[in-house]
Structure formats: C-alpha cells, structure tokens
C-alpha cells in the first residue's frame, strides 16, 4: 500500500488526495479483515476443543465469512482507483449540471 501514496511523495498532492477516501476505505477493509481472521482462527480452535458456546463460535465464523465474501472483493477496485488516479469526477464543471 505504500506505493499508493507515491503520488504525494512526488509532489502531486492534489492527485493523491483525489482518492484519499478510497485509500482509507481500502486500509479499513484490510484492517477489519485482519481482525476477523484472528477471530475466526480463535473460533476454529474453540470448536476443535469442544469448549465454550458452540453457537458463539459458529457466529464468529459466519460473520468472518460474510466480511471476506462481501467486503474483501472491493479491494482490487479500490487499489485500481488509487493507482490510476481515475479523475472523471475531478474534471466536472458546475456549468455541466
């Protein structure tokens, strides 16, 4: 992800900031996925041990699976937007509305 901030380091701050929300979204999806992965691993261990509340562990696994199936697939598009600097919205003019 460090390369995604390279535009700003090259003095192209406006270009970098155009997709700052996408960059933050990308980072947050990864951060939450990392936490869900840790929780899913702990839930798997809990189920293997046979201790604790089985429903709780199954719920953690289902929630992690949901995140991985619905949120993580957004990452490639967010990376592409940050890398390419797609700027259609930045070229808009008030008189076009």
C-alpha positions as CSV (number, residue, x, y, z in Angstrom):
1,X,0.0,0.0,0.0
2,X,3.0,2.3,0.4
3,X,3.2,2.7,-3.4
4,X,-0.3,4.0,-3.4
5,X,0.9,7.1,-1.6
6,X,3.7,7.7,-4.0
7,X,1.9,10.5,-5.9
8,X,2.1,12.7,-2.9
9,X,5.7,12.0,-2.3
10,X,6.3,13.1,-5.9
11,X,4.8,16.4,-5.2
12,X,1.4,15.5,-6.8
13,X,-0.6,16.1,-3.6
14,X,-3.8,17.0,-5.4
15,X,-3.6,13.8,-7.4
16,X,-3.0,11.8,-4.2
17,X,-5.9,13.4,-2.3
18,X,-8.4,12.7,-5.1
19,X,-8.6,9.2,-3.9
20,X,-7.8,9.6,-0.2
21,X,-11.3,8.3,0.8
22,X,-10.7,5.2,-1.4
23,X,-7.3,4.7,0.2
24,X,-8.8,5.0,3.7
25,X,-11.6,2.6,2.7
26,X,-9.0,0.2,1.4
27,X,-7.0,0.3,4.6
28,X,-10.0,-0.1,6.8
29,X,-11.3,-3.2,4.8
30,X,-7.8,-4.8,5.3
31,X,-7.7,-3.9,9.0
32,X,-11.2,-5.3,9.7
33,X,-10.4,-8.4,7.7
34,X,-7.3,-9.0,9.7
35,X,-9.3,-8.8,12.9
36,X,-12.0,-11.1,11.5
37,X,-9.2,-13.6,10.5
38,X,-7.9,-13.6,14.1
39,X,-11.4,-14.1,15.5
40,X,-12.2,-16.9,13.0
41,X,-9.0,-18.7,13.9
42,X,-9.9,-18.4,17.6
43,X,-13.4,-19.7,16.9
44,X,-12.0,-22.7,15.0
45,X,-9.8,-23.5,17.9
46,X,-12.7,-23.2,20.3
47,X,-14.8,-25.5,18.2
48,X,-11.9,-28.0,17.9
49,X,-11.5,-28.0,21.7
50,X,-15.2,-28.5,22.2
51,X,-15.4,-26.0,24.9
52,X,-17.4,-22.8,25.3
53,X,-20.5,-21.8,23.5
54,X,-20.7,-23.5,20.1
55,X,-23.2,-21.0,18.8
56,X,-20.9,-18.1,19.6
57,X,-18.0,-19.7,17.7
58,X,-20.2,-20.6,14.7
59,X,-21.5,-17.0,14.7
60,X,-17.9,-15.6,14.6
61,X,-17.1,-17.9,11.7
62,X,-20.2,-16.8,9.8
63,X,-19.5,-13.2,10.4
64,X,-15.9,-13.5,9.2
65,X,-17.1,-15.4,6.1
66,X,-19.6,-12.6,5.3
67,X,-16.8,-10.0,5.6
68,X,-14.5,-12.0,3.3
69,X,-17.2,-12.6,0.8
70,X,-18.7,-9.1,0.6
71,X,-16.1,-6.5,1.6
72,X,-12.7,-8.0,0.7
73,X,-13.6,-8.3,-3.0
74,X,-13.9,-4.5,-3.1
75,X,-10.1,-4.2,-2.6
76,X,-8.9,-4.7,-6.2
77,X,-11.2,-1.9,-7.4
78,X,-10.0,0.5,-4.7
79,X,-6.4,-0.3,-5.4
80,X,-7.0,0.4,-9.1
81,X,-8.7,3.7,-8.4
82,X,-5.8,4.8,-6.2
83,X,-3.1,3.6,-8.7
84,X,-4.6,5.0,-11.8
85,X,-5.8,8.3,-10.3
86,X,-9.1,8.0,-12.2
87,X,-10.3,11.6,-12.3
88,X,-13.7,11.8,-14.1
89,X,-15.3,13.4,-11.1
90,X,-12.4,15.9,-10.7
91,X,-12.9,17.2,-14.3
92,X,-16.6,18.1,-13.7
93,X,-17.6,21.7,-14.0
94,X,-20.6,23.4,-12.4
95,X,-22.0,24.6,-15.7
96,X,-22.4,20.9,-16.8
97,X,-25.2,20.5,-14.3
